[in-house]
Amino acid sequence: MHQLTNMKPKQTLLSAKWLAGALSGLMILATSLTVAHTANASSSQAAPVSPMTFMALSDIHIQSGRTGDGTFCHDCETGSLLFKAALGKARSLVTEKNLQFIIYLGDLPAHNEGTSSRETEFATALDGLASIVSGTSIPVLYLRGNNDSIGVDYCTFTAPDRNAGNAEKTPLDFASQPSEWPVYNGNATIIDHNKRHGYYSAHPLGTSDLRVIALNTVMFTKRFSSPKSYFGCVNEQTKQQFVSDHLDWLQGQLNDASSNGEKVILAMHVPPGIDGHSTPHSGRDYSYMWDKHLTYSGSLIPGANGDWVQKVFLNLVDQHSASIVSLLSAHTHLNGIRMINNCSNQAVELNLSIPAVTTDHGSNSALKIISYDNDFELIEAETFYATEHKNTVSSQTPPSYYDFEENQSFAFSDAYSCAPGDPCYSLFERANFIQSTKGAASLLNDMLGVLSVKARSYSAPHVYKEALQTICGYY
């Protein structure tokens, strides 16, 4: 058995669960052997409890008027055929799985759309998400992506609508039932909601045992305040104030959850760390997901003033790792993971990336069903993905299309395999065990094998090795 040393409280708890499960399995085996001659021995054992599940999907990028689905490229937004297929698959999983809630991690419209098209796409995407849970009591939690703003990408969540006399609006205002968002349907309750910036916290189950904290990390990116007029929405000083206020709010939410004994899922569109698809431009100048020059200027987080916002965030995660069960993110469109490290370079959490519905970054269209136990630890994640079909008749359109009819899927435990008896109870513990015993290169290879949802392979010159580790400092 591998020794488990120098562990955080979260790791100790998970390892205890694994050990308890292993011992329980041995006891059950021994009992079964002892009473094998008894005809009704099997009926005396309680049936295993099925884990609870939720669905996670992201990055629809629906494009008005587009019917075809395109092939793998950076310009192939989601057309009506792919969108219809994805919604159909989601509805079938609602029926098949024991879903407790659905979370959508942002980006509704196509990239770089004009205002009118963008508003139509907001409505189409949000109403499509609502249709997944029609006739059920399952809630859908939406959080904003970098394309979810009025007028231009990477702008503020609330902005003047030029088509409505510059009235202040958000993308949610274009849904058929705007007042029902950002938490649509079911008994989920919103705890606190910053409507202007689009971040909030909620109890997705309607009870105060699991809290989802839906962040707006778009404002953490460099492009949120780019000097280019196309992307420029706020100046640097305003951006710094927005982000500092957001981190203060996050600290309050985490403190509140810890005090109430709640478990926490941290959900965001743009994750911290390095953009793995980028390449170093000069020496070791990597492309960071969050603005590497953005610092905290608040007063509520002790000792953090002047620190890089990623360092402040990771310290908060580390301090509350016993409450946090996972981080969920999107934005890359890919099916990756990120090890979340504290400032001592010790892994404390796992960031699970949700693959996109769109195929425009070269991945297969996909969504996830995530399983959790009674303590809300994430213990499995099954990825369901579409298959690309190419038309062989040149005059036939579209030239290619996707569907989910082959019901293809793979589990996290398939991609990141452990041997029987290894302490791999949760997703975090599985990834951390592989990294600790087989090395970071082994974990990286496992991730690269499913990064595109089995559409293609990845290699140099990309920097996924560095992107796998989210750290307090710079590379």
C-alpha positions in Angstrom: 0.0 0.0 0.0 1.3 3.5 -0.8 2.1 5.7 2.1 -0.1 8.8 2.4 1.9 11.6 4.0 2.0 15.4 4.2 -1.6 15.6 3.2 -4.1 18.4 3.5 -7.3 17.9 5.5 -9.2 17.3 2.3 -6.8 14.6 1.2 -6.9 13.0 4.6 -10.7 12.8 4.5 -10.7 11.3 1.0 -8.0 8.8 1.9 -10.0 7.8 4.9 -13.0 7.2 2.6 -10.9 5.1 0.3 -9.5 3.1 3.2 -13.0 2.7 4.8 -14.3 1.5 1.4 -11.4 -1.0 1.0 -11.8 -2.4 4.5 -15.6 -2.6 4.0 -15.0 -4.5 0.8 -12.7 -7.0 2.6 -15.2 -7.4 5.4 -18.0 -8.1 2.9 -15.8 -10.6 1.0 -14.9 -12.4 4.3 -18.6 -12.5 5.3 -19.6 -13.8 1.9 -17.1 -16.6 2.1 -18.2 -17.5 5.7 -21.9 -17.7 4.8 -21.5 -19.0 1.3 -23.4 -22.2 2.2 -26.5 -20.1 3.3 -29.0 -19.8 0.5 -30.2 -16.4 1.3 -26.8 -14.8 2.3 -26.8 -12.4 -0.6 -30.3 -11.1 0.2 -29.0 -10.0 3.7 -26.6 -7.5 2.2 -27.9 -4.0 1.5 -27.9 -2.8 -2.1 -25.3 -0.1 -2.9 -26.6 3.4 -2.9 -26.5 5.0 -6.4 -24.5 8.2 -6.5 -26.2 11.5 -7.2 -25.4 13.3 -10.4 -25.5 16.6 -12.2 -24.9 17.7 -15.8 -22.3 20.2 -16.9 -22.1 21.7 -20.4 -20.7 24.9 -21.9 -19.8 27.0 -24.9 -22.8 26.5 -27.2 -21.7 29.4 -29.5 -24.9 29.2 -31.6 -24.8 31.1 -34.8 -28.0 32.6 -36.3 -28.9 31.2 -39.7 -26.3 28.5 -39.7 -27.6 25.0 -40.5 -24.4 23.1 -41.2 -22.0 22.1 -38.5 -18.7 22.4 -40.3 -15.5 20.5 -39.8 -12.7 21.0 -37.2 -11.6 24.6 -37.5 -11.6 27.9 -35.6 -14.4 29.4 -37.6 -17.0 26.7 -37.3 -19.7 28.0 -34.9 -22.6 25.8 -33.8 -25.4 25.4 -36.4 -29.0 24.4 -35.8 -28.3 20.8 -36.6 -25.6 20.3 -34.0 -27.5 22.4 -31.4 -30.6 20.2 -31.9 -28.6 17.1 -31.5 -26.9 18.3 -28.3 -30.2 19.3 -26.8 -31.7 16.0 -27.7 -28.8 14.2 -26.0 -29.1 16.3 -22.9 -32.9 15.6 -22.7 -32.3 11.9 -23.0 -29.7 12.0 -20.2 -32.2 13.9 -18.0 -34.5 10.9 -18.4 -31.8 8.3 -18.0 -29.7 9.7 -15.1 -30.6 10.7 -11.6 -29.8 14.4 -12.2 -30.1 16.8 -9.4 -29.2 19.9 -11.3 -27.6 21.2 -14.5 -24.8 23.9 -14.7 -24.0 25.8 -17.8 -20.6 27.5 -17.7 -21.0 30.3 -20.2 -20.7 31.5 -23.9 -24.0 31.5 -25.6 -23.5 33.3 -29.0 -21.1 32.9 -31.8 -17.8 34.8 -31.6 -17.5 38.4 -32.6 -21.2 38.8 -33.5 -22.9 42.1 -34.1 -25.5 43.3 -31.6 -28.6 42.1 -33.4 -27.3 38.6 -34.1 -25.9 38.4 -30.6 -29.3 39.2 -29.0 -31.0 36.6 -31.2 -28.4 34.0 -30.2 -28.8 34.8 -26.5 -32.5 34.0 -26.8 -32.0 30.8 -28.9 -29.3 29.4 -26.5 -31.1 30.2 -23.2 -34.4 28.9 -24.4 -32.7 25.8 -25.7 -31.1 25.3 -22.2 -34.6 25.8 -20.6 -36.1 23.2 -22.9 -33.7 20.5 -21.5 -35.6 20.5 -18.2 -39.1 21.1 -19.6 -41.6 19.1 -17.5 -39.1 18.4 -14.7 -38.1 20.1 -11.4 -34.4 20.1 -12.3 -32.8 23.5 -12.0 -30.4 25.0 -14.6 -27.6 27.3 -13.3 -26.1 29.7 -15.8 -22.9 31.6 -15.4 -21.5 34.1 -17.8 -18.8 33.5 -20.5 -16.5 36.0 -22.2 -18.9 36.2 -25.2 -21.9 36.8 -23.0 -22.1 40.6 -23.1 -24.1 43.2 -25.1 -22.4 44.6 -28.2 -18.9 43.1 -28.0 -17.1 40.1 -26.5 -15.1 40.5 -23.2 -17.2 43.4 -22.1 -19.2 44.0 -18.9 -22.1 41.7 -18.2 -24.5 44.7 -18.0 -24.2 47.2 -20.8 -26.3 49.7 -22.8 -28.3 48.1 -25.6 -28.1 50.3 -28.7 -31.2 48.6 -30.1 -33.3 49.6 -27.0 -32.3 53.3 -26.5 -29.2 52.3 -24.6 -31.2 50.7 -21.8 -29.0 48.7 -19.5 -29.4 45.0 -20.2 -27.7 41.6 -19.7 -27.9 38.6 -22.0 -30.5 37.1 -19.7 -32.9 39.8 -20.7 -33.3 38.1 -24.1 -34.6 34.8 -22.8 -38.3 34.1 -23.1 -38.5 34.2 -19.3 -35.7 36.5 -18.3 -36.8 36.9 -14.7 -36.3 33.1 -14.2 -32.5 33.3 -14.8 -29.7 32.8 -13.8 -31.2 29.9 -11.9 -34.0 28.5 -14.0 -36.6 26.0 -12.9 -36.7 23.7 -9.8 -36.3 24.4 -6.1 -32.8 25.9 -6.2 -32.4 29.1 -4.2 -30.1 32.0 -4.9 -28.2 33.0 -1.8 -26.6 36.2 -3.1 -26.6 37.8 -6.5 -24.6 40.6 -8.0 -26.9 41.2 -10.9 -24.8 43.9 -12.5 -21.7 41.7 -12.9 -23.5 38.4 -13.2 -21.9 36.5 -10.3 -23.9 34.8 -7.6 -24.1 31.9 -5.1 -26.9 29.4 -4.9 -28.1 26.2 -3.2 -28.8 24.0 -6.3 -30.6 21.4 -4.3 -32.8 23.9 -2.4 -31.1 22.9 0.9 -28.1 24.4 2.7 -25.7 21.6 2.3 -24.2 22.3 -1.2 -23.4 25.8 -2.4 -22.4 26.6 -6.0 -20.4 29.8 -6.3 -20.8 31.1 -9.8 -17.9 33.5 -10.5 -17.4 36.1 -13.3 -13.8 35.5 -14.1 -14.1 37.2 -17.5 -13.2 40.4 -15.6 -9.9 38.7 -14.6 -8.7 38.5 -18.2 -6.4 40.9 -20.0 -8.9 41.5 -22.8 -11.5 42.8 -20.4 -9.7 46.1 -20.4 -7.7 45.9 -23.6 -6.5 49.3 -25.0 -8.1 48.3 -28.3 -11.4 50.1 -28.7 -13.1 46.9 -29.9 -12.5 45.1 -26.7 -12.1 48.1 -24.4 -15.0 48.1 -21.9 -13.5 49.6 -18.7 -10.2 51.1 -17.8 -7.6 49.4 -15.7 -8.4 51.1 -12.5 -12.1 50.2 -12.8 -11.2 46.7 -13.7 -9.0 46.4 -10.6 -11.8 47.6 -8.4 -14.3 45.2 -10.0 -11.9 42.2 -9.4 -11.0 43.2 -5.9 -14.6 43.6 -4.9 -15.3 40.2 -6.5 -12.5 38.5 -4.5 -13.8 40.2 -1.3 -17.2 38.8 -2.1 -15.7 35.3 -2.8 -14.0 35.3 0.6 -17.3 36.2 2.3 -19.1 33.4 0.5 -16.4 30.8 1.4 -16.4 32.0 5.0 -20.1 31.7 5.2 -20.2 28.2 3.6 -17.5 27.0 6.0 -19.3 28.4 9.0 -22.5 26.6 7.9 -20.8 23.3 7.2 -21.6 23.5 3.5 -19.7 22.0 0.6 -18.8 24.2 -2.3 -18.4 23.9 -6.0 -16.5 26.9 -7.5 -17.7 27.4 -11.0 -16.2 29.8 -13.6 -15.8 30.3 -17.3 -12.2 31.3 -17.6 -9.9 29.2 -15.3 -6.7 30.4 -13.7 -3.4 29.3 -15.0 -1.7 29.1 -18.4 -3.4 28.8 -21.8 -2.2 25.4 -22.8 -2.9 25.9 -26.5 -0.6 28.9 -26.6 3.1 28.9 -27.3 5.9 30.9 -25.6 6.7 34.0 -27.5 10.0 35.1 -26.0 11.9 32.8 -23.7 9.4 31.7 -21.1 6.7 34.3 -21.7 3.6 32.2 -21.5 0.0 33.3 -22.2 -1.9 33.5 -18.9 -5.6 33.0 -18.7 -5.9 35.7 -16.1 -4.2 39.1 -16.5 -0.7 38.6 -14.9 -0.4 42.3 -14.2 -3.8 42.5 -12.3 -3.3 42.9 -8.6 -5.6 42.9 -5.6 -6.4 46.3 -4.1 -9.1 45.5 -1.5 -9.0 45.6 2.2 -10.9 42.6 3.4 -8.3 39.8 2.6 -5.4 40.2 5.1 -1.9 40.5 3.7 -3.1 40.3 0.1 -2.9 43.9 -1.0 -0.7 44.2 -4.1 -0.6 40.5 -4.8 -1.4 39.0 -8.2 -5.1 38.1 -8.2 -4.4 34.5 -9.1 -2.2 34.1 -6.0 -5.0 35.7 -3.9 -7.5 33.3 -5.4 -5.4 30.2 -4.8 -4.8 31.2 -1.2 -8.5 31.4 -0.7 -9.0 28.0 -2.3 -6.2 26.5 -0.1 -7.7 28.0 3.1 -11.1 26.5 2.3 -10.0 23.3 0.7 -11.9 21.2 3.3 -15.2 22.8 2.1 -14.5 23.0 -1.7 -15.2 19.8 -3.5 -14.2 20.9 -7.0 -13.6 23.7 -9.4 -15.4 23.7 -12.7 -14.4 25.8 -15.7 -14.8 26.1 -19.5 -13.6 28.6 -22.1 -10.9 26.4 -23.8 -13.6 24.2 -25.3 -11.4 21.2 -24.4 -11.7 18.3 -22.0 -8.8 19.1 -19.7 -7.9 19.2 -16.1 -5.8 21.5 -14.0 -4.1 20.7 -10.7 -4.8 23.6 -8.3 -1.7 24.2 -6.1 -1.2 26.3 -3.0 1.7 28.6 -2.6 3.8 25.8 -1.3 3.2 24.0 -4.6 1.1 21.4 -3.0 -2.0 20.1 -4.9 -5.2 21.0 -3.0 -8.0 20.8 -5.6 -8.8 19.7 -9.1 -10.2 22.0 -11.8 -12.3 20.0 -14.2 -12.7 21.6 -17.6 -16.1 21.1 -19.3 -15.8 20.5 -23.1 -17.8 22.6 -25.5 -21.0 22.0 -27.5 -19.3 23.8 -30.4 -16.6 22.1 -32.4 -14.7 25.2 -33.4 -11.6 24.5 -31.4 -11.2 21.1 -32.9 -12.9 18.9 -30.3 -15.9 16.7 -30.5 -19.2 18.2 -29.2 -19.7 16.9 -25.7 -21.3 17.3 -22.3 -20.6 15.7 -18.9 -22.5 13.8 -16.3 -20.7 14.2 -12.9 -21.4 11.9 -10.0 -21.0 12.8 -6.3 -21.3 11.0 -3.0 -23.3 11.9 0.1 -20.5 14.3 1.1 -20.6 15.9 -2.4 -17.2 14.7 -3.3 -17.0 14.3 -7.1 -16.3 10.6 -7.7 -16.9 10.1 -11.4 -17.4 12.2 -14.6 -18.7 10.6 -17.8 -18.2 12.5 -21.0 -20.8 11.9 -23.7 -19.8 13.1 -27.2 -21.0 13.4 -30.7 -19.6 11.6 -33.7 -18.7 13.4 -36.9 -20.0 12.1 -40.2 -18.7 13.3 -43.5 -21.0 13.4 -46.5 -19.5 11.7 -49.5 -21.7 13.4 -52.1 -20.1 16.7 -53.0 -23.4 18.5 -53.7 -24.8 17.4 -50.4 -24.9 19.9 -47.6 -23.7 20.3 -45.0 -20.3 18.7 -45.8 -20.2 17.2 -42.4 -22.5 16.8 -39.4 -22.5 15.5 -35.9 -24.9 13.4 -33.9 -25.0 11.6 -30.6 -26.8 8.5 -32.0 -23.9 6.2 -31.4 -24.1 7.0 -27.6 -20.3 7.2 -27.3 -18.9 8.1 -23.9 -16.0 7.5 -21.6 -15.5 7.9 -17.8 -12.9 9.9 -16.0 -11.7 6.6 -14.4 -11.2 5.2 -17.9 -9.0 8.1 -19.0 -7.1 8.3 -15.6 -6.7 4.7 -14.6 -5.7 3.4 -11.2 -4.9 -0.2 -10.2 -7.3 -2.0 -7.8 -6.5 -1.0 -4.3 -5.0 2.4 -5.2 -6.4 5.4 -3.2 -8.4 6.9 -6.1 -11.7 7.6 -4.4 -12.5 11.1 -5.8 -11.5 12.8 -9.1 -9.0 14.9 -7.2 -7.5 12.0 -5.3 -7.3 10.0 -8.5 -5.4 12.7 -10.4 -3.2 13.5 -7.4 -2.3 9.9 -6.9 -1.3 9.4 -10.5 0.8 12.6 -10.4 2.4 11.6 -7.0 3.3 8.1 -7.9 3.7 8.0 -11.7 4.8 11.6 -12.2 3.3 14.7 -13.8 4.2 13.4 -17.3 1.9 10.4 -16.8 -1.0 12.6 -15.7 -0.3 14.9 -18.7 -0.4 11.9 -21.1 -3.6 10.7 -19.7 -5.1 14.2 -20.2 -3.8 14.6 -23.7 -5.5 11.4 -24.7 -8.9 12.8 -24.1 -8.3 16.6 -24.4 -10.1 16.9 -27.7 -12.8 14.4 -26.7 -11.0 11.9 -28.9 -11.1 14.1 -32.0 -7.3 14.5 -32.5 -4.0 14.4 -30.7 -2.0 17.3 -29.1 1.7 17.8 -29.0 4.4 20.5 -29.1 4.6 23.5 -29.4 1.7 23.8 -27.1 2.3 24.2 -23.4 -0.2 21.8 -21.7 2.6 20.5 -19.4 2.7 24.0 -17.8 -1.0 24.5 -18.0 -1.6 21.3 -16.0 -0.2 23.1 -12.9 -1.9 26.2 -11.6 0.5 27.9 -9.3 0.8 31.1 -7.2 3.7 32.5 -9.2 4.8 32.8 -12.8 6.5 30.3 -15.1 
